[in-house]
Amino acid sequence: MYSGASNFVTTTDTAFAVITGISVIFLVGITATMLLFVYRYNKKRNPVATQIHGSNTLEIVWTVIPTILVLVMFFYGWSGYSPMKKAPEDAMKVRATARMWSWLFEYENGIKTDTLYIPVNKAVALDLISVDVIHSLYIPAFRVKEDMVPGKTNKMWFIGQKEGNYELFCTEYCGLSHSYMFTEVKVLPQQEFDTWYAAMADTSKQSAMAAKPGAAGRRLVQVNGCLACHSADGTKLIGPTFKGLYGKAHTVITGNSEREIIADDDYIIKSIYEPNEDIVKGYVKGQMISYKEQLSKEDIAHIIEYLKTLE
């Protein structure tokens, strides 16, 4: 189904087929030998144990053949793995950030999306960053996977060779909503990608797109992964729903005491910059990181406008 989807499919699948084939040969051979010995040397056929003296030829055979097979498996495995570690100099660079429980992709011109858009037949190099716990970026159709460790930048690269949409998800259990870490890689024709890339970078067009009340804020909460923990329709997730949040009274836990607050502008700003100070009753402390470095006061103003539309 995904044959040739990326430049690593053929080498990876070949290595897998070779290793699987050799493993099956070993399994069948060892099982057959075991059954043969059970038949030929059972107590009824050989009441007196047969004494077998050493055989240099036999020892050489069962040492050399497995060694050759292991080296063959190593060769195909290394041939598939080695090219994955060094991206071409002209590769398009994208910063991929993982956080509980969403993805953020940042392009060189400042574009931020929660879906990875790439041009067909163009090398793409990802800088892999985690802001909280260990994650792992996996694109099964491309045969690429790499862990994302807090405090460390890992690398990944590939070439999408067929246009289409491909699954991308996290394969390292990262908490209660691990299954929410699902998005797509969209491989586009070069011209279509260039058009998208230019349009997204055009601030005037972005302003026009955001003319609808709350549209800019809606995009911000989507891109920054807020909707992975906060629903917009009243569904209870890891955090309080955005629906009906703004302007209403809520009971929060501050330290060891309860108090009533109104979800106004000041509270929204504080809950984004200092998310573990006032915890809405019924929810768990420590699930959210501070977005002080990611969101400006202007960004939060857009988010507040969006929250007002969800009453």
N, C-alpha and C positions, 0 to 999 in steps of 0.2 A: 504493500500500500504506500509506503514512504520510501520506496527504492529511489536512491539518488536525490533525496530531499536536501542533503548537505554534502559537503566534500569529504566528510568522515564516515559516511554510511558504508561504502564499499569495504574500506580497510577494517572497520570495526566488525562488520558482519562476517567478513572472511576469517578474521581471528576467532570469532565466536564459533563459526562452523568448524574450523580446524581443531580447536580445543575440544569442542563437543564430540567431534568424530573420533579423535584419539582417546578420549575418555570412554566412549562407547566400546571401542576396540579393546581397551584394557578391561572393561567390565565383562564383556562377552568372553574374552580370552581367559581371564582369571576364573570366572564362573565355570567355564567348560573344563578347564584344567582341574578344578576342585572336584567336579562331578566325575571326571575320569579317574582321579585317584580314589574317590569313594568307591567306585565300581571295581577297579582293578585290585585295590589293596584292602578290601574289606576283610573281616575276620574269617568269613566262610571260604573265600577264595585263597586266602593266605593265612592259614592258622599259625604259621611261623613267620614272624616279621622278616621282610626282605631287607637285607643290609645293602645300602647303596653307598659306594665309596666315592670320594671326591672326583669331580670332572672339571678340569681347567677350561675345556671348551664350553661346557654348559655355563660355568660361572662368568666367562667372558661374554657370552651371548646375553645372559639376563642382566648384565651390567651395561653393556654397550647399547643395546636396543632401547631400553628406557631412557638412557642419557640422550640419545639422538632424538627421541620423541619429545623429551622435555625441551631440548634446544630448539626444535621446530616450533613448539608452542611459544617459547620465549621470543623467537624471531617474529612470528606473526603478531604477537601481542605488542612487542616493542615497535614494530613497523606501524601499527595503528595508533599507538599512544604518543610516540615521540613528536610527530608533526603538530599535535594539539598544544604543545607547550610554547611555541613561538609564532606569534602573529606576524603577517606581512607588514612592512613599514607603512604601506599606503592604506591600511585597514581603517574603516570608519570607527571612531571611538565613541562608546556609549558607557555611561556610568550607571550600573544597576545596583539599586539599593533595596535590601530586604528588611522588613520590620514586621512585627506581629500586627496584622496578618495580611500583608499586601506588598505589592511591588511598585517601585518607582524607577523609571528610565529617563536619564537626563542626557540630552544631546549636546554637541559642541556649541550650537548656536543658542543654547538656553532653553530649548523645548523640554517640557516635562510631561510624561505620559505614564499611564498605568498599563499600557500595552506596548510591546516592542515592535516597532515598524522598521523594516530594513528593505533595501533594494535587492533585487535578484542578482545573483552572480557577482556580489560585492563582498569582500572580506569585512567582517564586523568584529571588533575587539571589545570585549566587555571588561570593565573594572568592577569587580564584585565586592560589595560592602554590606555588612550587617550592622545595624544600629542598636541591636538588643541581644539576641541569642543566636546560636548557630542555626543557619539555614542552609539549604542546598538547592541550587538552581539546576533544573533538569529539563531538557527538551528532548523527549524520547525519539521523535522523528529525525532529529539531527545527530543522535547518538553522542550527545555531550552532557556532562554533569560535573559540577564543581561545588565544593563546600564554600560557605560564606561565614567567616569567623569574625566576631567583634574585635576591633582593633587591628585587623589585618586586611590588606587588599589583595585578593586573589585575581587571577586572570582567566579568561576564556575567549576563544575566537572560533569562528566558523564562517562558511559561505552558504547562504541559502540558494540552492540551485533550481528550485521549482517554486513557482508562484503558488500562494495559498495560505491558509491559516493553520498554525500548528500549536499544539498544547505546550504550555510552559507551567511548571508547578514546582513546589518545594518538596523535597524528599527527605528532609530531616525534621522529625517531630519537634514542633516549636511551641506547643501549648494547645489550649482548648480549641481554638479555631484554626488549627493547622490546615484543615481541608479547605479553608477559604483562600489559601495562597495559590490561586489558580488564575492564569491569564493566558494570553495568546501571543504568538509571534506571527506578524502579518508580513509575508514576503510579497513585495509589490514590484511591478515593472519599473524600470529606472525612471521613466518620465513621470509616472504616477507618483512615485516616491518624491521626486524633486518638487512636484507641484504641492504635495502635502507638506513637505519640509519648509518650503518658502512661505506657504500660507500660515503655518503655525508660528513662524518666526516674525510675521508681519503684525506688529502691535496694533495697527489701525484696524486690521481685519479681526483681531482678537477682541478689540473694543466693540466692534460691531456685533460680534457673536455674543458678547456679554451684555448687550443692551437690554435684554429681557431681565426683569427684576430677579435677583438671586442667581442668575446664570453663572456669573463669575465665581460666586461662593460655592455653587454646586460643583463646578469643575475643580476648585481647590480641595474640597473634601473628598472628591473622587480620586484625584491624583495623589493626594497625601495619605490615602489609605484609611480615612476616617470611617468610611462605610463598611469596613470589615468588622468594626466593633459597635458601631452606632447605626441603627436602621433609620430609614426615612419614612417608614409606614407604620410605626408603632410596635413592630416585632421586637421582642426582648432578646438582645444579644449580650456580648461581654460588657458593654457599657450602656448607659441610658439611651433610649431612642431620641432622635432629633425631633420627631413629630410632637408638637405641642410643648416643646421644652422652653422656648424663649418666653420671658415675661411671666412665667408661672412660679408658684411657690413650691419649693422642694425641701425635703429633710436631708441634711447632710451630716456626716460624722467628721468633726474637726478635733483631732487629737483623740480623746476618749469621751467626748461629749457630743450630744445631738443639738442641732439648731436649725431654724428655718431660714432659708434664703430665697431671694427672688432671682431668677436666672436672667439678669440684665447684662448690659455690655461689660461691666466690670467683672462680673462672675464668669462670663464666657472667656474673657481674656485670661483671668487667673486660672481657670480650669485647663486652658491650653498650655500656658507657660509653667504652671505649678500644679500638675494634675493630681498629685497625691496629698494636697493640703486639705481639700474639702471633698470627701467621698460621698456620693449620693447613697443614701441608706439602701441596703440590699445588694450593693455591688462591692467588689473586692479591690482593695488597695494594691497598687503596684503593677496594674495591668497596662498602664499607659506611660510612655516616656514624654518628656518635655519637648515641645515643638518651638522653643524660643529661637533656635537657630534656623528653623525651616520656614516659619511664618512671621511676617512682619505685622505691625499694627494695621496697616492698610489691608493686608490679606485677611486678617481677622474681621475687619469691618465688612468685607465682602461676605465672609462666612455668616456673620450675624444677619446680614440682609437675606441670605438664603434661609436661615433658621426661621426668620419671620414669615416666610412663605409657607411654612409647614405647620401652621397653627391648626 
